[in-house]
Amino acid sequence: MTDHSEPTATPDADEPTGRIVLLTTSHRVAPGVLSWPAWQTLHAADRVLCADPGHPQLPYLREAGIEVAFESPDAHALVEACAGGRTVVVLPGGEGDRRLTDGLARLAGSGRVSMPDLELLPGSYDLPGARLLDLVQVMDRVRRECPWTSRQTHRGLAKYAIEEAYELVEAIEDGNREELREELGDVLLQVVFHARIAEEAGGDDEDGEDGEGADEAFSIDDVAGALVTKLIHRHPHVFGDAKAETPEDVSAHWQRTKAVEKRRASVTDGIPVGQPGLALAAKLAGRARAGGVAVELPRGEGIGYELLALAARAEAAGIDPETALRAAARAYRDAIRAAEGLAEPGE
């Protein structure tokens, strides 16, 4: 048995040292979809090695006529395999091969071995949004194996969607980029969670009172597909021949398209009445104004009618009354804390 604790021989200085190529692939890209440089390198290699007989790329390499040897050489053996100018391609597993890369680094740093050229060649690249595939896979496993997650329903999760949305708004108003990233992830989790539940037709509330049990199942792909279709259809100035020079033009396009899609009898149709009161009032005022519905604000006794008038006035001035009130409330909170001798939150 050969002892690889040190190289068995140092190649002659004039002898070509060859080339080691570590060919990496992304599990987020379909097996067999490799870059042209990767295919060129594989076809031209003197040897192609892979330690994992179940590597997802192997069937496609065989189909392309590339012979793969199931070997897991250490760094010394791999360097010797390149003697004479040979090119050896190694297909690491999904987690890479730390043992091999560390060994090659030690050999290169020792100065005692004429090293072949070392190249890391990405055979496939992640496209933007590729990590969303990981999220879908992780959510699927958590849904199947977690005792809490596996029992959740759309109705039971509804409160979390509201909470996460408010936390996202708070992160935006605070201007904290790190918190913004985290809260966007929490909101995204709600979307993926609900979509995963919806894959289970009839799997909503156990008592069957949700009215959803008989509905057809759908997946996150259906959600994304419908959204893509909606975005394209509502942006004819981007994906079609329509013209929009100003934000107001875009808003007009959007409202006209929605009116045709929804076939609403009233401009108030589709406005969720469960939202906070100021936001609801502003939304109603905005819909009436945009729809050209001339209607006087109702008058009556009490603070509610006063707030309604304020909300409508704010909307007409282009101010979100909810945001404005939150900003004032936060200033009020800070004043209270200052009166108590406390620092502002976050300090």
Legacy VTK file of the C-alpha trace (Angstrom):
# vtk DataFile Version 3.0
C-alpha trace
ASCII
DATASET POLYDATA
POINTS 347 float
0.000 0.000 0.000
1.365 3.373 -0.932
1.908 5.821 1.911
0.601 9.223 0.873
1.835 11.066 3.924
4.373 12.692 1.549
4.465 12.725 -2.257
6.061 9.566 -3.631
7.959 11.609 -6.164
8.415 15.203 -7.131
7.707 15.746 -10.821
10.536 17.051 -12.927
10.505 20.833 -13.230
10.260 20.583 -17.008
7.450 18.023 -16.973
3.956 19.425 -17.496
2.102 19.329 -14.197
-1.376 19.116 -15.672
-4.637 20.523 -14.399
-7.152 19.730 -11.669
-10.668 20.990 -12.261
-13.241 20.944 -9.489
-16.560 21.069 -11.336
-19.312 22.406 -9.101
-23.025 22.408 -9.864
-26.056 23.955 -8.215
-28.793 21.669 -6.900
-31.196 24.490 -7.749
-30.600 23.979 -11.463
-31.924 20.884 -13.225
-29.277 18.135 -13.588
-27.766 17.996 -17.058
-28.051 21.747 -17.569
-24.373 22.674 -17.608
-22.475 25.618 -19.008
-20.689 25.260 -22.341
-17.211 25.582 -20.695
-18.189 22.738 -18.365
-19.157 20.445 -21.248
-15.966 21.365 -23.136
-13.830 20.582 -20.101
-15.594 17.284 -19.443
-15.164 16.080 -23.026
-11.504 17.124 -23.149
-10.509 15.709 -19.727
-8.209 12.715 -19.448
-10.152 11.472 -16.437
-13.408 12.394 -14.719
-13.731 11.315 -11.088
-16.723 11.224 -8.767
-16.925 9.673 -5.306
-20.728 9.573 -5.267
-22.333 6.946 -7.541
-25.667 8.685 -6.965
-24.502 12.103 -8.144
-27.453 13.647 -10.062
-25.286 14.660 -13.023
-24.050 11.134 -13.798
-26.919 9.932 -16.033
-26.493 12.984 -18.237
-22.725 12.591 -18.438
-23.141 8.970 -19.499
-25.668 10.037 -22.115
-23.098 12.504 -23.432
-20.499 9.718 -23.724
-18.343 10.859 -20.804
-16.801 8.058 -18.777
-16.784 8.662 -15.032
-14.646 6.696 -12.566
-16.026 6.262 -9.054
-12.958 7.227 -7.059
-12.227 9.449 -4.096
-8.499 10.185 -4.358
-6.640 12.165 -1.755
-4.675 15.263 -2.727
-1.393 13.395 -3.374
-2.988 10.803 -5.619
-4.825 13.499 -7.544
-1.624 15.477 -8.132
0.127 12.321 -9.359
-2.802 11.559 -11.680
-2.129 14.874 -13.436
1.556 14.093 -14.121
2.538 14.480 -17.722
0.109 17.307 -18.372
-3.108 15.362 -17.873
-6.394 17.058 -16.942
-8.472 15.475 -14.191
-11.994 16.680 -13.498
-13.478 16.022 -10.062
-17.244 16.203 -9.407
-17.661 17.010 -5.704
-20.859 16.097 -3.911
-23.479 18.613 -2.902
-21.562 19.521 0.252
-18.237 19.727 -1.568
-15.108 17.771 -0.595
-13.399 19.600 2.252
-10.880 16.800 2.752
-9.643 17.082 -0.810
-9.571 20.872 -1.030
-7.775 21.181 2.321
-5.237 18.582 1.210
-4.576 20.414 -2.052
-4.141 23.669 -0.136
-1.604 22.060 2.207
0.350 20.626 -0.701
0.381 23.942 -2.539
1.550 25.727 0.591
4.328 23.248 1.357
6.486 24.348 -1.566
7.752 20.771 -1.933
5.442 19.705 -4.737
5.091 20.958 -8.304
1.380 21.560 -8.297
-0.891 21.238 -11.293
-3.086 24.176 -12.190
-6.092 24.273 -9.868
-9.386 25.507 -11.240
-12.842 25.834 -9.723
-15.295 25.640 -12.601
-18.973 26.362 -11.902
-20.927 24.044 -14.164
-24.225 25.766 -13.357
-25.131 29.030 -11.720
-27.957 30.071 -9.469
-30.351 32.494 -11.112
-31.858 35.369 -9.103
-34.505 33.944 -6.815
-32.908 30.504 -6.717
-32.878 30.431 -2.915
-36.673 30.534 -3.021
-36.467 26.927 -4.191
-34.652 26.090 -0.966
-37.365 27.861 0.990
-40.080 25.796 -0.682
-38.204 22.565 0.056
-37.576 23.489 3.697
-41.210 24.542 4.188
-42.381 21.254 2.713
-40.272 19.252 5.141
-41.245 21.360 8.140
-44.917 20.982 7.222
-44.535 17.206 7.126
-42.340 16.666 10.177
-42.946 19.463 12.708
-45.733 18.672 15.223
-46.818 22.328 15.443
-46.466 23.333 11.793
-48.223 20.237 10.500
-51.400 21.158 12.404
-51.714 24.776 11.297
-54.581 26.058 9.132
-55.197 29.191 7.092
-57.540 30.548 9.755
-55.199 29.739 12.609
-52.300 31.528 10.903
-54.267 34.641 9.931
-53.244 36.596 13.027
-49.560 36.004 12.297
-49.918 37.478 8.814
-51.284 40.663 10.378
-48.555 40.783 13.020
-45.766 40.234 10.511
-47.168 42.908 8.200
-47.138 45.454 11.031
-43.613 44.476 12.034
-42.531 44.985 8.428
-44.090 48.461 8.428
-42.278 49.273 11.675
-38.937 48.178 10.210
-39.565 50.396 7.173
-40.435 53.390 9.326
-37.388 52.794 11.561
-35.131 52.718 8.512
-33.327 49.654 9.865
-32.090 47.659 6.857
-31.196 44.559 8.862
-34.635 44.423 10.465
-36.233 45.147 7.095
-34.561 42.105 5.572
-35.639 39.909 8.470
-39.239 41.134 8.449
-39.527 40.692 4.686
-38.479 37.100 5.285
-41.167 36.679 7.940
-43.825 38.004 5.573
-42.524 35.723 2.831
-42.764 32.807 5.251
-46.469 33.502 5.681
-46.973 33.362 1.902
-45.067 30.099 1.515
-46.722 28.598 4.608
-50.252 29.319 3.368
-49.390 28.066 -0.116
-48.048 24.827 1.365
-51.247 24.319 3.360
-53.278 24.990 0.205
-51.566 22.053 -1.509
-53.601 19.777 0.754
-57.106 19.791 -0.722
-59.649 19.572 2.073
-56.910 20.004 4.649
-57.934 23.278 6.251
-59.827 23.408 9.533
-60.672 20.100 11.146
-64.283 21.084 11.751
-64.755 21.830 8.058
-66.350 25.200 8.790
-63.850 27.218 6.798
-65.719 26.637 3.582
-62.444 25.666 1.941
-62.452 21.923 2.409
-63.978 21.178 -0.967
-61.806 23.665 -2.854
-59.197 22.496 -5.297
-55.638 22.415 -4.017
-53.058 24.855 -5.345
-49.334 25.334 -4.845
-46.797 28.144 -4.521
-46.219 27.829 -8.276
-49.890 28.570 -8.890
-49.635 31.606 -6.621
-46.506 32.872 -8.379
-47.918 32.105 -11.824
-51.099 34.058 -11.164
-49.061 36.971 -9.836
-46.813 37.013 -12.897
-49.848 37.033 -15.170
-51.410 39.874 -13.163
-48.251 42.001 -13.212
-47.818 41.630 -16.953
-51.476 42.351 -17.650
-51.543 45.416 -15.411
-48.351 46.895 -16.853
-49.181 47.292 -20.549
-46.775 50.250 -20.634
-43.941 47.824 -19.776
-44.962 44.620 -21.528
-47.206 46.055 -24.241
-47.723 49.075 -26.451
-49.468 51.365 -23.973
-47.821 54.638 -22.975
-47.337 55.911 -19.439
-45.138 58.923 -18.794
-46.068 59.670 -15.190
-47.000 57.761 -12.039
-50.521 59.093 -12.505
-50.677 57.485 -15.963
-49.591 54.183 -14.443
-52.221 54.428 -11.707
-54.901 55.127 -14.312
-53.828 52.067 -16.325
-53.909 49.973 -13.163
-57.358 51.118 -12.069
-58.885 50.647 -15.537
-57.442 47.160 -15.841
-58.634 46.188 -12.352
-62.127 47.473 -13.125
-62.314 45.250 -16.212
-60.842 42.242 -14.387
-62.986 42.469 -11.272
-66.189 43.723 -12.944
-67.066 45.547 -9.758
-70.457 47.196 -9.409
-69.163 49.742 -6.902
-65.858 51.515 -6.434
-66.022 50.269 -2.856
-66.024 46.609 -3.874
-62.882 44.790 -2.784
-61.998 47.186 0.020
-61.406 45.104 3.185
-63.497 46.633 5.952
-61.456 44.838 8.612
-58.447 47.101 8.135
-57.638 49.906 10.632
-60.231 52.668 10.629
-58.095 55.520 9.321
-56.773 53.374 6.484
-60.305 52.259 5.640
-61.591 55.818 5.559
-58.721 56.981 3.368
-59.180 54.056 1.010
-62.884 54.780 0.595
-62.195 58.463 -0.045
-59.513 57.596 -2.566
-61.742 55.161 -4.450
-64.575 57.679 -4.591
-62.265 60.421 -5.836
-60.562 58.210 -8.436
-63.917 56.844 -9.609
-65.426 60.289 -9.996
-68.189 59.559 -7.509
-69.399 62.908 -6.150
-70.551 62.263 -2.614
-70.502 64.409 0.492
-68.893 63.046 3.619
-71.554 61.955 6.094
-71.941 64.302 9.003
-72.783 63.345 12.524
-71.907 63.747 16.156
-68.842 62.166 17.624
-65.134 61.744 17.105
-65.661 59.101 14.405
-67.025 61.628 11.918
-64.225 64.048 12.763
-61.640 61.339 12.115
-63.375 60.431 8.869
-63.094 64.029 7.678
-59.415 64.167 8.677
-58.690 60.892 6.873
-60.407 62.101 3.706
-58.525 65.405 3.870
-55.227 63.594 4.312
-55.918 61.268 1.370
-56.780 64.207 -0.871
-53.458 65.801 0.088
-51.550 62.627 -0.756
-50.871 61.747 2.885
-51.430 58.294 4.366
-53.287 59.054 7.606
-52.253 55.755 9.195
-48.570 56.539 8.611
-49.004 60.100 9.817
-50.775 58.997 12.983
-48.157 56.336 13.705
-45.395 58.919 13.353
-47.186 61.235 15.777
-47.867 58.346 18.154
-44.205 57.345 18.120
-43.242 60.919 18.988
-45.792 60.778 21.808
-44.315 57.490 23.041
-40.825 58.995 23.077
-42.085 62.003 25.006
-43.666 59.721 27.602
-40.431 57.768 27.986
-38.457 60.995 28.296
-40.824 62.169 31.055
-40.161 58.840 32.782
-36.430 59.394 32.470
-36.009 56.493 30.056
-34.022 56.338 26.829
-35.731 56.003 23.487
-36.366 52.388 22.397
-33.390 50.822 20.655
-30.777 52.972 22.362
LINES 1 348
347 0 1 2 3 4 5 6 7 8 9 10 11 12 13 14 15 16 17 18 19 20 21 22 23 24 25 26 27 28 29 30 31 32 33 34 35 36 37 38 39 40 41 42 43 44 45 46 47 48 49 50 51 52 53 54 55 56 57 58 59 60 61 62 63 64 65 66 67 68 69 70 71 72 73 74 75 76 77 78 79 80 81 82 83 84 85 86 87 88 89 90 91 92 93 94 95 96 97 98 99 100 101 102 103 104 105 106 107 108 109 110 111 112 113 114 115 116 117 118 119 120 121 122 123 124 125 126 127 128 129 130 131 132 133 134 135 136 137 138 139 140 141 142 143 144 145 146 147 148 149 150 151 152 153 154 155 156 157 158 159 160 161 162 163 164 165 166 167 168 169 170 171 172 173 174 175 176 177 178 179 180 181 182 183 184 185 186 187 188 189 190 191 192 193 194 195 196 197 198 199 200 201 202 203 204 205 206 207 208 209 210 211 212 213 214 215 216 217 218 219 220 221 222 223 224 225 226 227 228 229 230 231 232 233 234 235 236 237 238 239 240 241 242 243 244 245 246 247 248 249 250 251 252 253 254 255 256 257 258 259 260 261 262 263 264 265 266 267 268 269 270 271 272 273 274 275 276 277 278 279 280 281 282 283 284 285 286 287 288 289 290 291 292 293 294 295 296 297 298 299 300 301 302 303 304 305 306 307 308 309 310 311 312 313 314 315 316 317 318 319 320 321 322 323 324 325 326 327 328 329 330 331 332 333 334 335 336 337 338 339 340 341 342 343 344 345 346
